[in-house]
């Protein structure tokens, strides 16, 4: 090997090694230059598809929420799944500034349409609650069947309005006229969050099975001793 090494050393003066390319400058220039329009379009499309998968498809939203915070947010309602959900210890108090009004009077106190499902029978009572500085109430509740069934209506773009704590497996995704909705089977804790974001624990109560859906920015929360099929039929009739 000594002879080979010696011969290689003797050849070295005759060899000319090219200078190493200046890669740093090339990379910086490429980053600074705008990407071709077809590449930019492809990146934007991929971003839009990811946003749609997370924000539009409820299973994707549920998985993301579970991974990040353990809370599903849907149409102004936060739903937390827990191993056990004890009933509230105290009797619930009314929602803030709650009033009982006629249907016509209640409609004048809210900024969303009040729709009465015929399938629930006669309307027993209409309640409005949590007014703003202009007197517009945040939530309207229609009561049926002697208080056994209630339909809460509120602006679903406000997040959150209600907090739910349900036992596992928690919720079931269903469809109301092709749109996603949430079905919570069985009793669960329900707490109200007022306009200032304060959780009003004193309003907590044990809620019955509930169907939650949204239409045109308005959230409907149908709660009561109703089988899922009947609740879905009522929601479809209101859609």
C-alpha positions in Angstrom: 0.0 0.0 0.0 3.0 2.3 0.5 3.8 2.3 -3.2 0.2 3.0 -4.1 0.0 5.9 -1.7 3.3 7.3 -3.0 2.0 7.1 -6.6 -1.2 8.9 -5.7 0.7 11.7 -3.9 2.8 12.1 -7.0 -0.3 12.5 -9.2 -1.9 15.0 -6.9 -0.2 18.1 -8.4 -1.6 17.1 -11.8 -5.2 16.9 -10.6 -7.4 20.0 -10.4 -10.3 19.7 -8.0 -13.2 22.0 -8.8 -14.4 24.4 -6.1 -17.4 23.3 -4.0 -20.6 24.8 -5.2 -22.0 27.7 -3.1 -25.2 25.9 -2.0 -26.3 28.4 0.8 -26.8 31.2 -1.6 -28.7 29.1 -4.1 -31.1 27.8 -1.4 -31.7 31.4 -0.1 -32.4 32.6 -3.6 -34.8 29.8 -4.2 -36.7 30.5 -1.0 -36.9 34.2 -1.8 -38.2 33.7 -5.3 -42.0 33.3 -5.6 -43.2 29.8 -6.2 -44.8 29.1 -9.7 -48.5 29.7 -9.7 -49.3 26.0 -10.1 -47.3 25.1 -7.0 -48.9 27.9 -5.0 -52.4 26.7 -6.1 -51.6 23.1 -5.1 -50.4 24.3 -1.6 -53.5 26.4 -1.1 -55.8 23.5 -2.2 -54.1 21.2 0.3 -54.6 23.8 3.1 -58.3 24.2 2.3 -58.9 20.5 2.3 -57.2 20.1 5.7 -59.4 22.9 7.1 -62.5 21.4 5.7 -61.7 17.9 7.1 -61.1 19.4 10.6 -63.8 22.1 10.7 -66.6 20.6 8.6 -66.6 16.9 9.2 -67.7 16.3 12.8 -65.7 13.1 13.3 -62.6 15.1 12.4 -63.6 17.8 14.8 -64.3 15.3 17.5 -60.9 13.6 17.1 -59.1 17.0 17.1 -60.9 18.2 20.2 -60.3 14.9 22.0 -56.6 15.1 21.3 -56.2 18.8 22.2 -58.7 19.5 25.0 -61.0 16.5 25.6 -63.9 18.7 24.7 -66.1 18.6 21.6 -67.5 22.0 20.5 -70.5 21.9 18.3 -73.0 24.7 17.5 -72.4 26.7 20.7 -72.3 23.6 23.0 -69.2 22.2 24.7 -69.5 18.4 25.4 -66.9 16.8 27.7 -66.8 13.0 28.1 -66.1 11.7 31.6 -66.0 8.2 33.1 -68.8 9.2 35.5 -71.2 12.1 35.7 -72.9 12.6 39.1 -76.1 14.6 39.1 -75.9 18.2 40.4 -76.0 18.4 44.2 -78.3 21.5 44.3 -81.6 22.3 42.7 -80.9 24.4 39.6 -81.8 28.1 39.5 -83.3 29.8 36.4 -81.1 31.2 33.7 -80.1 34.8 34.3 -83.0 37.3 34.0 -85.4 34.5 32.8 -88.9 35.6 31.9 -92.0 33.7 30.9 -93.7 35.4 28.0 -96.2 34.6 25.2 -94.8 33.3 22.0 -95.4 36.6 20.2 -93.7 38.6 23.0 -90.8 36.2 23.2 -90.2 36.5 19.4 -89.8 40.3 19.9 -87.2 39.7 22.6 -84.9 37.5 20.5 -83.0 38.0 17.2 -83.7 34.6 15.8 -86.8 32.9 14.6 -88.8 30.8 17.1 -90.2 27.7 15.5 -92.7 25.5 17.3 -92.6 21.8 16.4 -96.2 20.5 15.9 -95.1 17.0 16.7 -94.7 17.9 20.4 -98.3 18.9 21.0 -99.5 22.1 22.7 -97.0 24.6 23.8 -97.0 24.9 27.6 -94.6 27.8 28.2 -92.1 30.1 26.5 -89.1 31.4 28.5 -86.4 33.9 27.5 -83.2 34.6 29.3 -79.9 36.5 29.5 -80.6 39.8 27.8 -77.9 42.1 26.4 -77.7 45.8 27.0 -80.3 46.4 24.3 -82.7 43.9 25.9 -82.3 41.2 23.3 -82.3 37.8 25.0 -79.8 35.1 24.2 -81.8 32.0 24.8 -85.4 31.1 24.2 -86.9 27.9 25.6 -90.2 26.3 24.5 -91.7 23.9 27.1 -94.0 21.0 26.1 -95.7 18.0 27.8 -95.8 19.4 31.2 -92.2 20.3 31.3 -91.0 16.8 30.2 -89.7 18.2 26.8 -88.0 21.5 26.1 -86.6 23.1 23.0 -83.8 25.6 23.5 -83.1 28.0 20.7 -80.0 30.3 20.6 -77.4 31.8 18.4 -75.0 28.9 17.6 -72.2 31.2 16.5 -71.6 32.1 20.1 -69.3 29.6 21.7 -70.1 28.2 24.2 -73.7 28.7 25.6 -74.1 25.3 27.3 -71.6 22.9 28.9 -72.5 19.2 28.9 -70.7 16.4 30.8 -71.6 13.0 29.6 -70.5 9.5 30.4 -68.6 7.4 27.9 -69.1 6.7 25.0 -70.6 10.2 25.2 -72.2 11.2 21.9 -73.3 9.9 18.6 -73.1 11.7 15.3 -76.4 11.6 13.4 -78.0 13.4 10.5 -80.8 15.8 10.3 -81.8 16.3 6.6 -78.3 15.6 5.5 -76.6 17.9 8.0 -74.6 16.6 11.0 -76.2 16.7 14.4 -75.3 15.3 17.9 -77.3 12.9 19.9 -76.6 12.5 23.6 -78.4 9.5 25.0 -79.3 9.3 28.6 -79.1 11.8 31.5 -76.1 14.1 31.7 -75.0 17.3 33.5 -75.9 20.6 31.9 -74.5 24.0 32.9 -75.1 27.4 31.4 -72.4 29.9 30.4 -73.6 33.5 30.5 -72.7 36.4 28.2 -69.6 37.3 30.1 -68.2 33.8 29.8 -68.9 32.9 33.4 -70.0 29.3 34.0 -73.1 29.5 36.1 -72.8 26.3 38.2 -76.0 27.2 40.0 -77.9 26.5 36.8 -76.5 23.0 36.5 -79.1 20.3 36.3 -79.5 16.7 35.1 -80.6 16.9 31.5 -82.5 14.1 29.6 -81.5 12.7 26.2 -80.8 15.6 23.9 -80.5 16.2 20.1 -78.4 19.2 19.0 -78.5 20.6 15.5 -77.8 23.9 13.7 -79.6 25.6 10.9 -78.6 29.0 9.4 -76.5 30.0 12.4 -79.3 29.1 14.9 -78.8 26.2 17.3 -81.7 23.9 18.4 -81.4 21.8 21.5 -84.3 19.3 21.9 -84.2 17.7 25.3 -86.6 15.3 26.9 -87.8 11.7 27.3 -87.8 11.1 23.6 -86.5 8.2 21.6 -83.9 9.1 19.0 -86.1 8.3 16.1 -88.8 10.7 17.4 -86.3 13.5 18.1 -84.9 13.2 14.6 -88.3 13.3 13.1 -89.2 16.5 15.0 -85.9 18.1 14.0 -86.5 17.2 10.3 -89.9 18.7 10.4 -88.5 21.9 11.7 -85.6 22.0 9.2 
